[in-house]
Amino acid sequence: MSTSNLFSEVNEPIDPGKSTHPVAEVPLQLTSESKLSAAMAPYQAYMRGEGLSENTIKAFMGDVRLLDRYFKQRELNPALGEIGTKELNHFLHWLRYERTNKNGDIIPCSPKSYARRVTTLKSFFGWLYAEEVLNVDPAAPVIQESVRAPLPRILFDDEIDRLTRISRDLLWSPSKPDARPYLIVVMLMQTALKKSEVVNLALEDVDTSNPREPVLLVRYADPKYAHKERKLFLGPVFLPVYNQYLRAYQPSERVFECTARNLEYVLSDTAALADIKNGLSFETMRWTSAVRSYRFGTPPEALRKKLGLSPITWRETFEKIKTLASPGL
């Protein structure tokens, strides 16, 4: 059986129309004549409805308040419709070269903070434009000088072949057969699950009623993460190894009734046997699966939902996936 057939793209996201997480509505009184401060609470509610983390919400709200303070320091209080691209570029110039503390010293703005604040402007004013509060998006022309983290590591095709072969050999070992390494490899390559999602995967989340299309449901108990919930198809190769694993380990509630560290050891030990340099992590497997899905032709929006990412987080992630999937890498 070829590796390409083993990990062919068969995943599908949960129908977004079935999502039950709350979506914040823009107050009817919010118009282009409204002041910047009037849009802060609705924007915060919008981000919560999108499932952004509290740290991201806190950072974005701090950036919007900083824009408001910038205007007020200049004795300005413009309406939303009066804030144009020129005003936003002046604000960004102030951030980098003119912002001072009480002693008059320039406050440095790190490249990472600057890039995030540009992202905040694009998110905030893009939201106002999408909700038809504004007729134009003043942040759209603002140049995004992103400071990107290094490209994540992914497995090359020959490494995937070795990892698959070794983990399958462990499955059928005559002395000490172990289905767990192969199950983890198949599951991660097919679904691109995060480590926490693998650890929390319950037996009831795996539906094997259709042997040809077993289904895995990614669930979250906290409603604010409802946008991450999704349905992933596992393919026919999954079921035989899954059944063998269940017979050997006999889990009662969760699929993997061990610690996350224990699963990391399973991956790293299998990688060592497969002669994969620098070890192997859940993050590497997730990126590898995402890149292979993109190469197999998964549409970007379907891939975003497969990974359980918000539109804001997806923007930079997709750029990395395209780079990693390019023929030169």
Sequence and secondary structure as in RCSB ss.txt:
>XXXX:A:sequence
MSTSNLFSEVNEPIDPGKSTHPVAEVPLQLTSESKLSAAMAPYQAYMRGEGLSENTIKAFMGDVRLLDRYFKQRE
LNPALGEIGTKELNHFLHWLRYERTNKNGDIIPCSPKSYARRVTTLKSFFGWLYAEEVLNVDPAAPVIQESVRAP
LPRILFDDEIDRLTRISRDLLWSPSKPDARPYLIVVMLMQTALKKSEVVNLALEDVDTSNPREPVLLVRYADPKY
AHKERKLFLGPVFLPVYNQYLRAYQPSERVFECTARNLEYVLSDTAALADIKNGLSFETMRWTSAVRSYRFGTPP
EALRKKLGLSPITWRETFEKIKTLASPGL
>XXXX:A:secstr
  HHHHT        GGG  S      TT  TTSBGGGGHHHHHHHHHHTT  HHHHHHHHHHHHHHHHHHHHTT
   BGGG  HHHHHHHHHHHHHT B TTS B    HHHHHHHHHHHHHHHHHHHHTTSSSS TTTTS        
      HHHHHHHHHHHHHHHT SSS   HHHHHHHHHHHH   HHHHHT BGGGEE SSTTS EEEE  SSGGG
GGG EEEE  TTHHHHHHHHHHHH  SSBSS S HHHHHHHHHHHHHHTT TT   HHHHHHHHHHHHHHTT  H
HHHHHHHT  HHHHHHHHHHHHHHHSTT 
